[in-house]
Amino acid sequence: MNLKAERQQLADIISGTYKVYAHIPERVSPPAIAISTGSPYVVPGTLYGDSVKVKWEATILAGKATNEVSTDQLDNMIFDVVMNLMLNGYAFEVSEHKVYQSNNADYLAVDVGITKEIRLGE
């Protein structure tokens, strides 16, 4: 198990047409998605001793626009991410909309909690 490789694989899966950071960037340029650790980050899996469950949080940020346009963009981004997660066997939950501050600007955003069970030794 390599957590960095798993996080990068997740970034590749959800990227679609959006910039995805497999880390918290120093500067973000929305529309974009940033992946960080979830809480708890790693716990025992259902196959005790043979697997772990890893949780990430993907923050989806809409670009600067009117509230209506940002909301539409964010909904489209959520749909794309959720579809890619479902097609690849990830469990997920999407939070309510929030305001994310970065680069001295406010962006409409949501957090997506993402969980994957990883077999040890693979």
Residue pairs with C-beta under 8 A, 6 or more apart in sequence:
1 52
1 118
1 120
1 121
1 122
3 42
3 54
4 22
6 54
6 116
6 118
7 22
7 23
7 35
7 56
8 22
10 22
10 35
10 56
10 58
10 90
10 114
10 116
11 20
11 21
11 22
11 33
11 35
12 20
13 84
13 85
13 88
13 90
14 20
14 33
14 58
14 80
14 81
14 84
14 85
15 33
16 80
16 81
16 84
17 80
18 31
18 32
18 33
18 77
18 80
19 29
19 31
19 32
19 33
20 32
20 33
20 34
20 35
21 28
21 32
21 33
21 34
21 35
22 35
23 34
23 35
23 36
24 34
24 36
25 32
25 34
27 102
27 103
28 34
28 61
28 102
28 103
30 61
30 62
30 63
30 64
30 107
31 61
31 62
31 63
31 73
31 77
32 61
33 58
33 59
33 60
33 61
33 77
33 81
34 58
34 59
34 61
35 56
35 57
35 58
36 56
36 57
36 59
37 55
37 56
37 57
38 54
38 55
38 56
38 57
38 113
38 114
38 115
39 55
39 57
40 55
41 54
41 55
42 52
42 53
42 54
42 55
43 52
43 53
43 55
44 51
44 52
44 53
45 51
45 52
45 53
45 117
45 118
45 119
46 53
46 117
47 117
47 119
50 119
50 120
51 117
51 118
51 119
51 120
52 117
52 118
52 120
53 115
53 116
53 117
53 118
54 115
54 116
54 117
54 118
55 113
55 114
55 115
56 113
56 114
56 115
57 111
57 112
57 113
57 114
58 81
58 111
58 112
58 114
59 100
59 109
59 110
59 111
59 112
60 74
60 77
60 78
60 81
60 109
60 110
60 111
60 112
61 100
61 102
61 107
61 108
61 109
62 70
62 71
62 73
62 74
62 77
62 107
62 108
62 109
63 70
63 73
63 107
64 70
64 105
64 107
65 73
67 108
70 107
70 108
71 97
71 108
74 97
74 108
74 109
74 110
78 94
78 110
78 112
81 112
82 92
82 94
82 112
85 92
85 112
85 114
86 92
89 116
90 114
90 115
90 116
91 114
91 115
91 116
92 112
92 113
92 114
92 115
93 112
93 113
94 110
94 111
94 112
94 113
95 110
95 111
95 112
95 113
96 110
97 108
97 109
97 110
98 108
98 109
98 110
98 111
99 106
99 107
99 108
99 109
100 106
100 107
100 108
100 109
101 107
